């Protein structure tokens, strides 16, 4: 494991921490590779049924490390396309398509790709001191890490256009109003609130929660008939699980179901 990304598992929750606090968790090549590999590790980890993504120190993630980027850009102008394909795209898909719920604990500034990472998660628990900034246009770039897709899902095309083109910061309270934040909490309560949500999700029907994610992603780009058929396929999958059978028995018996995640 890299020092720039930490991974811990407790109570079926895998916590991924971006760990360059002195640089506001700005993403170097080494860190992007570590984050990509850690997201894949969490997805494949049978001991994990929910994931928390957060940042160490006062920032969630400042996005691309521009000092390293400038050096790379001077050496090869095509480097940006390469890192988007090799690093940012796999990380965004890994979070969005992970067959487990993902909670972003946004402890501070989330800028550029850092904001995009938060938007790729299923839930965003946000500190009152945090903010989002789609900073791409400020440095003459388009969006990446899936922001053009995820923002439209969260706030609609018109507001996504505004946030990306005007590149103005969105404070925590406004993020809640727009639907970018699941909840906003005092800074000292952030870690506990995000973990409580992740533990709650980890105790749920993991296969069904993964199917809900899959259904939502499919419906975002398909018509009603195709979405209905996808739901039928996913219901068949969930109907064969031990969790569904046990929960049905518990419901009939007026008991509280205990989900095993299978």
ABEGO torsion letter per residue (X at the ends): XBAABBBBBBGGBBBBBBBBAAAGGBBBAAAAAAAAAAAAAAAABAABABBBBBBBEABABAEBBAAAAAAAAAABAAAAAAAAAAAAAAAAAAAAABABBBBBBBABBBBEAAAAAAAABABBBBBAABBBBBAAAAAGBBBBGGAAAAAAAAAEAAAAAAAAAAGBBBBAAAAAAAGABABBBBAAAAAAAAAAAAAAAAABBAAAAAAAAAAAAAAAABBAAAAAAAAAAAAAAAAABAAAAAAAAAAAAGBBBBBAGX
